[in-house]
Structure formats: structure tokens, C-alpha cells
Amino acid sequence: MRVLAVGAPLGVVSQDDRIAEPERQLAERDAELKRLREQLEKQGEVIEAWKRGHRTRPGGKKAQRKAARDGCTRSPGRSHGHRGAGRTAPASVDREVTLPPPPCCPDCGGDVQRSPEPARRQRVEEPRPQPAVETVAYVRPQGRCVQCNKRVLASLPYELGPNAKVGPKMQARIVEQKSEGLSLAQVQRECKRAGLSISRGGIQQFLHRCATAMAPRGDQIKNAIQHATHRWMDETSHRIRTHNGWLWLARTRDIVWFEHAESRSAEVAQAMIGDRFRGVIHSDFYAAYWTIEGAEHAPCWAHTIRTATQIAERTELPEALEVHQSLQRLDQRAVRSQQKPSTAERNAQALSQGLRELGRNPQLRVHSEIERLQKRLRKRAKELAYFATERAAEGTNNSSGRTLRPHAMSRARCGPARSSRRAKTYAMNLTATHTLAAQHVAFADALCAARAHHYGRGKFPTFIAAPLARH
């Protein structure tokens, strides 16, 4: 109840009203200041995460709401009603350890009487205590030439090379560890754990020799990639000291090809593809891939939906959330259409039309980032719907992303390449190890055969199956 002073004229505001208005304004400003401070703190966390090497832009993983991150209530293990799964027990036992009987009951403390039931065996796997490295002495008989009286030694196995100190199988393990993203120091520690002492320079020499031995199959891999009907492509940073550099990837389902270049221009992508390529390129929306003439494109739905997700998280607009949900529904519809070849063409046309309508919707155009995404949908609607018409195609470029992930994660540990030669050696070794793994060929066996061919004897291993190289 407001009280006016006695004798105060009508229309004059009381002292209490004059005080209440500034207090209300101060309360509103305090609330606004608190909201801005919270927003600034969140943005600071995002920026710090970005500095530490997260590939997600601000508004991505670190900016997701805590409720969304902690909302999963699923318990560990398989769902109710499904058969359980566990590790299979080893088939053989190397040694047995007999334990003393239990002295007392762990529940009540009573004495335990031994029963006639057979003892139970708990099988546990442990590494062997002896070193994993085997030292082999090759006994080389020697003689002298009857013509020139020169001393002649028995030849070593060709895969060892002229003056080997470490065998090809150990070298193959070193190359595989480096290709999996380990730094030279980490590879050196792994060698030491196996009982082998070797310097980082020696490890780098093994990497160079492996790349040299495997190099003759580079042209075969490149030719198989260029004649494939479907190809997945991607690129990521791989600097040479302080200079820019890029690691390019082109792969099929069973062949992987890496190439290092100092440029990220369209000329590199065109050189990898070749002039006569007639097939489908699965990639993201990087413009270099779209300059290749004669190629059909199947852009990545995962990139599209991820962009919509980040826009929705950054802006918190209902229109952005609607775009994200609409893209998810269209993606699910495209996946279902791919499983029905009889109606795939008609469904692809409807899918393309739905993408264009989503891109033209003026009611959703309330933010510049949403408008940019809508422009992409209008421009690439036909290509986004392509994978629904062919079962051999994929709607995402995730396979190339998974292939590049070990390298992307190792950049913080390994740093940039020391020289252009090291970068090209790294790319060649990645090509060999990933292709052999996709072909289910043991890398150590292939390297032994390649080294034997390199040092003058034997046939170079053919690890690209001709029927598989077309996919």
C-alpha cells in the first residue's frame, strides 16, 4: 500500500516509488551481468579446448549442454533379453599355480572343510617373462676365389640386406607402430621394452628403407585408385617444420593411398584423381574435390548434420533446431530408400526436392549461418540424394576420417616433419601398412619379400587383388 505525504498534491510520485524504480533497474542489470558472465565463461572454455587441439569449432563438443552430455541413463552391458558376451577363455594352459585352500569362510568366519568337488581353474593371460627379441647368428662360411684370390662370404638372406643389425620383422613392427601414430621416442621405448636398444636416428633409417623397398608398388596403388568406381577422399594438415604441408588421402574399400603435398589446392586433388576418372567421389564440401571434371559426387551427410548441430548449439534458435531435425529425418529416409532399389530413384527425387524446400524456406532464414547452410542444401541437393540410388555408395565420408584419425591425434605428440623426405616416407609407409591391412596381408611377410626384391632376388609381393581394386 503506497502512502502519500499529507497535503501532497495529486500526480506527485511518492518517495517510495522513486526508490523502487532504480532498485528494479539495478536488479535487471545484475541479472543481465550474471548471464553475460556465464556466457563469457562458457566461451572461454570453448576457446581453451580449441587451443588444446580439439577439431570441433566453438559450439561443438565443449559447448553442448551438460544435460545432453549426462542424460544417458543406460546401464553397462547388453540390453535386457540379449545373450551376454564375454572374453573367451584360452584354449591351452602353459603352467598351473596351485593356491592354498581357504582358511575360513569370508562371510561368517567359520572353518572350511575341504570338499570332494574338483578344484576350479581360473585362466589368466600374462606376457612371457623372457625378452621378445631373438638374437640370431648367421654362420657364414668363407672361402677364396681361385682366380683372383678374393675372400668370399656366404650370402645372407636377401631380405636382411648387406649389413643388417635388426631383422626385417622387427623393422616391420617399428614401421607399424610409427604408422599407428607413435612418436620416435615412443617407438624407441617400445623397442626397449622388447629388449632392443636402438637410437631414434636408427629408427628413422628403418622407416626410410621400408619406404624405399615398398615404393615400386606406389604406381600400382595409384593406378588402382584412379580406376576405382568409388573413392573416398580427405586431407589434413602435416607441416614440414614451419612450412605448411598437407597429407592427402584417397581410398577404396581395400586400397589406401596417402600423398604428401605442400599445397591444399585443387591441382593436387586433380593429379591424384587423374584425367580419365569416371566414378564417384565421396568427400566433404571442400571445393577442391568439386573441380574434378567427369566425376560424380556423393557429399558427406555427417558433415552436413554436424554443421546443423553446431549452429543449433551456438545460436540456441528454434529455427536452427528445426533445420537440424529436418536433416536427420531426411537422412533416415535416404538410408531406408537405399535398401529398396525398386523405388530408390523416385525416393531420391523426393529427397532432393525436400532438401531444396528446406533450403528455400524463408521462415528459417533468421541467422547468417542458417542462411549459409540453406544455400549449400539448395546447391548440392542432387548430390546429397545420390547415395540413395546406389547400394555401393555411402552417405558419409567417415571411412576416410577414421583412416586419418591416428595421424590427426599424433600431431600433438610427434610435431611437424623434419624434412620433405621424412614426410614422403611417412606417406609411403602409411600407404603400405593400411593397404596391406585392408587386404588382410601380414605386413612383416610383405616387407620381407619387398626387401628381398629390392636387394636383388625374389619377386615383389603383389598385395592388391585385381577383383577388389575396382570398388
Secondary structure as UniProt FT lines:
FT   TURN            6..7
FT   TURN            10..11
FT   HELIX           15..51
FT   TURN            52..53
FT   TURN            58..59
FT   HELIX           61..63
FT   HELIX           66..70
FT   TURN            80..81
FT   TURN            106..108
FT   STRAND          142..144
FT   TURN            146..148
FT   STRAND          151..153
FT   HELIX           158..160
FT   HELIX           168..179
FT   TURN            180..181
FT   HELIX           184..193
FT   TURN            194..195
FT   HELIX           200..214
FT   HELIX           215..217
FT   HELIX           218..226
FT   STRAND          230..237
FT   TURN            241..242
FT   STRAND          246..251
FT   STRAND          256..261
FT   HELIX           266..273
FT   TURN            275..276
FT   STRAND          280..283
FT   HELIX           287..291
FT   TURN            293..294
FT   STRAND          296..299
FT   HELIX           301..315
FT   HELIX           318..338
FT   HELIX           341..343
FT   HELIX           344..360
FT   HELIX           362..364
FT   HELIX           368..379
FT   HELIX           381..384
FT   HELIX           386..389
FT   TURN            391..392
FT   HELIX           398..414
FT   HELIX           420..438
FT   TURN            439..440
FT   HELIX           443..454
FT   TURN            455..456
FT   TURN            466..470
//
